[in-house]
Amino acid sequence: MDFFNYRNRVLHCEDVPIRALAETYGTPLFVYTKATLLHHLRQLQQAFAAVDPLICYSVKTNGNLALCRLMAEAGAGFDVTSGGELFRALTAGGQGDKIVFAGVGKTDAEFRCALENNIFLFNVESEDELHALALAAQALGKSAPVALRVNPDLPPKTHVKTDTSVKGVKFGLDIETILDVARGVVGNPHVRIVGLHMHLGSPILSAQPYREGAAKGLALIEQLRAQGHPISVLNMGGGFGIHYRKQEALPASAFAEVIVPVVQMAKCRLVLEPGRFIVGNAGLLVSRVLYNKETGGKRYIIQDAAMNDLIRPTLYDSFHRIWPAEPAQGFPAPPDDYEADIPGAVKQDVVGPVCESGDFLAKDRRLPPLARGDILATFSAGAYGMSMSSNYNSRPRAAEVLVDGASHRLIRRRETFQDLVRPEVEV
């Protein structure tokens, strides 16, 4: 469910027309709906309520301070993967005892900062990291709480670049060796293995991988306890899929049905690290058509959003629904199937101004005729849009706006040319 709806053929974010936002703040523009963000967080809170989960919003998906603050105020913790994300979480009002620190390459400085802020859990991904963390904790006279991240070696589930639980990826400890690693720190006063972490990748559109992974996790928890580790946490990560094309994603309750029973059998506290599930469909990218072009038997819509604004189509071959904010008469608003052969629509590539052949938001997409100045909406852009954006081609990054009912406010201003060069030091 999201709160982007067409009313009388005009796309609205909650009660605000998208065109009004484009005219007020310019394009490209990321627009977020507060109602959708809170709705999706509450879905998770309610679905997993039986085990009182710690739901840690994944800052990497979208770290805007206003959105993170909204998550904290609604009861969420934070999943961070860098010192910068930890800083964002704390600045947004996050508390250390509701923060989980993931990532394969934590630095000594990041260890110190996290320990000083008494974070809830470190997700540790290698034997070297475990011992480096112990040394950092010893220097501060502390004991670091750890969840070992296991790679359960499940069959491929999603795009090869976002599948993190198959053999041969950089994430996690092999399921065959994790017990040997854990045995090496039994009795170490500076690291406490209190949890097991298992993130399967994303976006996942079936509950079966969680069923298989949780079963393997339950067996490992029993073995870790037998070694003497006081396991009290099962962190099942995130990765729940969302609606990119149609209604392909499962509700939170479908994942809860397979995860909750295992958590109860394990007698553990459940940690989840959702990001895309909360913010993905809560945001869209608004752009303005610049030109139409036909060459070599292909048609192009050139608009002012580019791969530096939304790199997912280029990087992952991902599909995002795209449709005019005010489609011409005779065209659906919106269509039931964005890939269907809609009468009068023309197959076109939607591309941006960046000087790369890989700069596109969609290929061979059937769209209504569009004219210079028309407004386009690229949906499901709330996750990994702004957070993966760049200044490639020296393009200032887009502005971000949060809508709440009939009101809206700027939560990140558009960058200027001066912003592009401000950090650079002249010789």
N, C-alpha and C positions, 0 to 999 in steps of 0.2 A: 504494500500500500504506500502511495505517496500522495502529496498534495499539489501536484502539477496537473491541472485540468483545463480542458478547452471549454469555454463558455461563449456561446454564440460565435463559434469559430475563432475565438481569441484565446491564446494560451495564457493562463494565469499561474502564478506561484501563490498558493493560498488565495488571498483576495486581491492580489496586485497583478495587473497585466504585464507580461514580459516586455512588451514594447516600451512601457513607461520606465521600466528599469534600465533598458538599453539607452533610452534617451537621457535619463538622469545621470547614469554612471559611465556610459560609453561601452564599447565592445573591443575586444573579447571581454566577457564578464562571466564569472562564476556566481551562480545564484543558489542559495540554500534555503530550505524550508525548515523552520524550527519544529513544526508539528510532526514532520516525518522523522526527524532525528529522535525526538522523544518517543514517538510511537514505536519505532523499531527497538530502542533500548528497553522499553517496557515489555515488548513481546518476549525478549530474552529473560528479563527479570521474572516475568510470570511463568514462562515455560519451565524454568529451572528452579522455581521457588522452593520445591521440596527439599533441596539440598543447600539452600542458603548460599548461592554462588558468589564469588568475588568476580564481577564482570569488569575486566580491564580494557577500556577502550584503546584500540591500537592507534597510537599517535602517528605512525608512519603513513596511515591511509589519508589523513588530513589533519595537520597539526595546528590549524588556525586557533589562536588563543580563545576567541569567542566561542568556538564550537567545543573546545576542550573544557572551558569553564562551564558551559551548558551541561556537559557530561558529568563533571564533578558535582554540580548542584543537584543533578538527578540521581546521585548515588553511585556513580561508576568510579572505578579506579582507572589506572593507566598501564598499558603495556608499552614499554619504551625499548628502543634498540640502539640508542646512542646517548652520549652526554648532552647533546643538543636537545633531543627529545625529552630527556629527564628534566632539563631546564624548563622546557615548555610546560611539561606536566606540573611542575612545582609552581611556576609562574601563574598557571591557570587555576591554582587552588588545590591541586592534588596533594594528598598526604602520603608520606613515605610508606606507611603501613598498608597502603592500597596500591603500591606500584610494583610491577614485575619488570625486571631488566633482562631482555633477551638479546640475541646477537652473537655471532661466532668470534668477533674480534674486539672484545672490550679491552680498553687500555687501562694501565695502572691508575691514571688520573680519573677515569670513569669509575673504576672500582672504589677509589677513595671517596668520590662525591656520593656515590650510591650508599656506601657504608655510613658516611657521616649523616645522611638523611634517613637512615634506618629503614631502608626499603623492605618490603615484604618478602621478596624472593629474587634470587638470581637464577635464571635458566642457563645452566652450564652445558657447553656443547663439545668439549674436548678434555682429555686428561690434563694437558698442559694448562688449559684455562683454570681447571679446578685447583691445581697446585699454586698457580699465580694468584688466584683469589685468596687462598689460605695465607700466603705471604703478605698480601695487602691488608687482610684483616688482622693478622698478627701485629703488624706495624702500628695499627690503631688500637690494639688491645680489644678487639672485637671477635665475634664468631659469626660468620656469614651464613645465612640460610640459603640452601641450594635445592633446586630441582634439577636432576639430571635429565637432559633432553635425549630421548631415545629415538632412533630411526627404526620404525617397526618393519621396514622393508615390505610395504604393501604394493599391490599392482598399480600401474599408472592410473591417475584419476583425473588429471586436468592438463593444462598446457605444460610442456616440458620445462619451461622457465619458471613455473610457479608450483611445481610438484616437489615437495620437500621430504617425502618419506619413501622414496625408491633408492635402491643402492647407487652409490657413486655420486651423491650430492655432498655439498660441504656441511650440511646441517646435521647436528645430532651425533650421538654415539651409536655405533653399530649394536644391534640387539644381541649379537654374539659376544661382545666384549664389555658391555656396560657393567656387568657384575664384577668383572676384574678391576675396572676403574674404581667402582664404589668400594671394593674391598681395601683398596690402597689408602683410604682416608678414614677407615674405622678407628675411632678413638682420637682423631685429630681435633684439638680443641678450637680450631679456628675456622672450620667449615662443618656445618651440620646438614647432612643430606636429609631433608624433610619432605621431599616431593619428587614426583616423576612428571616430566613434561613431554608432551607428544603433539606436535603441530603437523598436520598432514598435507598442507598446501592450500591453494585456493584458486578460483572459486570451486567448491565441491557441491554437486547437485544431487547427491545421494547420501543417505544416512549409513549405507553399508560400510564404507571405509571407517567410520567412527565405531561401528559395532565391532569390526575386526580389530581395530587399533585398541579400543578399550579392553577387549578380552586379553590381548597380549599385555596391556598395561597392568591389569589385575594380577596376572601371574608374576610379573616382575616385582610388583609391590610386595607380594608375599616373600619373594626371594630376598629383596632388599631388607625387609624387616628381620628375616632370619639371620642376616649378616650383623644386625644390631642397629640399623638405621631407623629412627623413629618417623616413619613415613606418615604424614598427616594431610598431604596435599596431592591431588591429581589435577594437573593442568592439561586440559585437552585443546589448548590453543584456540584458533578461530577457523577461518576458511569457509564458513557457511556461504553458499552461493546466493546471488540476487537475480532479479529479473533484468536481463540485458535485452533479450529478443522479444519474449512474450511473457508467459507466466511459468517459466521453467523451474523456478527455485522452490525449495521446500520451506514450509513455515518453521519457526523455531521449535515448535512442539514436536516435529518429526525427529529432530536431532536429540531433543530431551528424552524422547522415548527409549533411545538406545544408550544414552550416556548416563542418565540418572540412576538406573538400577545398578550399574557397575560402580558408580561413586558410593552408593549406599552399601554395597557388598564390601567395598574396600574400606569403608568407615573413614573416608577422607573429606576434606574441604575441596569443593570444585572451584577451579579457576578457569575462566574463559577469556580469550583475547580477541573479541570481534572488532572489526573495523569497517570493512566493506558492507557487512550486513546492516550496520547502523547508518553509515553516511553515504553509501554508494548511490542509492536512489533518492537521496535527499538533496542532490545537487545536479544542476545542469550547466552546460557551457553555452552561452549566448553569443552568437556571432552575426556579422552583417555581410551580405553578399557584396562583393566588389565587382566581379565580372563573370560573364559566361564565355566559354571558349569551346570551339570544336576543331579538332585536328586529328588526322590519321584515323578517321572513323570513330573517334571517341569524343564524348562531351564532358566538359568540366565545369563545375561550379567553383569559382575561386572566391573564398571568403576570408575574413580577417583573423580567424582562429587557425592555429597551426600545430605542428607536432611539438613545438616547444610549450604549448599550452596543454595539450592532451596527447601524450606519446603512446598510450596503450594500443591504438590500432597499428602503429608502426612497429612497436616492440613485441606485441603478443598476437598480432593478427586479430585483435578483439573487435567485437561487433558492438556498436552503440546505435541506438535508434536516433534517427535524425529526421526532423520534419519542420516545415515553416511554422513560425509562431502565429501566423495568420494566413492559412492556406487559401488559395484562390477558390472561388465558387466552383462547385462540381467535384471537388476533391474532399475525401474524408478528413475529419479533424478529431482525433488522429485515425489512421487505418488500424484495422485489427491485426494485419500482418504487414510489417514494414518491408518485407522481402517479396511481397506478392506483386503480380502483374496488374497494377492499378490502371484502369483505362485513362489515357491521357498523360500518364506519367512517363518520364523519359529516363532511361538508364544513364547515370552520370557518376563521375568521381567527384567527391567533395574534397577539395584540396585547399592548402593554405599558402601564404606568401613565402615560406622558408625555401631557401635555395637547396633543396634535396628532392630527389625523385621519391623518397620515402615519406614525404610530407603529405599525409592524407588523413582524413577522418573517416572516409568510407570509399569503397570502390564498387562500381557497377550497381549503384543504388538507384532504384526507381523513385523519382521525385517529381513533384509538380513543376511547371515552368516557374522560374525565379528571375527577378529583375534586380538590377543594381539598387542597393539600399534595403532589400528585404531582410527580415530577421529570421535566422535559423536557430533551432534549439537542438543541441546534442545532449541526449538524456543519459542518465546513470553515470554522471561525470563527477559525483561527489567524492569518490574514492580514487586515489592515485591520479588525480587530475592536477590540482595545484601543487600537491606534495612532490610530484615528479617533474614539475615544469622547470624550464631553464630560460636563460637569456641568449640562447643560440641565435645567430644572426644579429646579435645586439638588439633583441626585441625586449622591451620592458614587459615584465610579467603583468598578468591581468589583475583587475580589481576583484574583490569578493564582497558579496552582499548577503545579509541574513534577513529573511522575511518572517514576520510574525503577524499572522492575520492580515490586516490592511496596512500595517506599518513595515518599514524597511530601513535598514541602516548599513552603512559601509563598515565592514569589519577588516578590510585590508585595502588601502588605497592603491591605485594603479601606479606602477613604478614610472619614474621619469628617466630621461636620458642622463641626468645628473646622477641618479641612483646607480646607473650602470658603471660609472667610472669612479664613484666616491671611494671604494676601498683600495683603489690602485695607488701605488706610490711612484711618484715621478723621480727619475734619477737626476 
